Amino acid sequence: MPGLELLMPTHIEVLEAEVLNLPTAERSRLLERLIASLDVDPEIEEAWVFEAEKREAELTSGSVVPIPGDQALSRLRARFK
C-alpha cells in the first residue's frame, strides 16, 4: 500500500522511544557510552594517555601535590565569581 511506510515509525524512532522510557540513571549511562564511542580519533586518545601518564609521574615524583576535589572546586568558584 503506497504511503504506508510514512505512517510506520523508523527503527531509530522506536529505539529513541524505548531509550526515553529508561530510568534517568540508565539513560545517563547509555549517553556516556554513546559519547565514548564517538571518541575514536587515535591522536586524541594518544594525547589523553600521554597527559594521564605525565600527571601520574608528577604525582609519583612529588613535583606536584594533590589537593582534595572539594578544595579544588572551592578555589575555582572563588576565582571565577
N, C-alpha and C positions, 0 to 999 in steps of 0.2 A: 504494500500500500504506500504510494508516494507521500512523502511528508511525515510519515510516522516516526522516522528517525529523529526528527526535530523535537518530538514530544518526549522521547526517552532520554533519561539522564545519561551523560557520558560516564565512562569509568572514573575519571578524575572527580566528577561531581559527586558520585556515590562515595568515593573514598573520602572526599572532603567532608561530606555529611557525617560519615562514620567517625572521622577524627574529631570533629567538633562536638560529638557526643561523649568523648572520653573525659574522664576527670581531669581537672587542671594539671595535677602533677604528671599524669601520663602524657598530656599534650605538650607540656614543657620538656619532658624527656625526649619525646619524639622530635620536637623542634630542634633541640640541641644536636641530636643525631643527624638530622637533615642538614643543618648548617655545617656540621663537621664533614659531612660527605661532600660538600662543595669545595672545601679547602684541600684540594688535591694538587696544588702547584708545588712541585718538588723544591723549587727555590725558596718558597715561603716556609715550607716545612723544615728545610735545612737551616734557614735563618733562625727559626724558633728553637731548634735543637742547639744550635751554637749559643744562642743567648741564654738558654737554660743551663747549659754546661758552664758557661762563663760565670753566671751568678752563683752556681753551686761551688765553683772553685774559689770565688771571692769569699763566700761564707766559710768554707773549709780552711782557707788560709788566714782568716781573721782580718782581711783587708777591709771588710765591711761588717757592720754589726747589725744583726736583725732587730727589728722592733715589732711589738705586737700589732696585729692588724687594726685593733680599735684605736691605738695610739696614732698609727699612720693616717687613719681616716680623720681623726680629730685634727691633726696637723693640716691635712688638705682642706678640711672645712674652714678652718681658721684662715688659711691662706687665701682662699677663693671666695670669701664672703663679700 
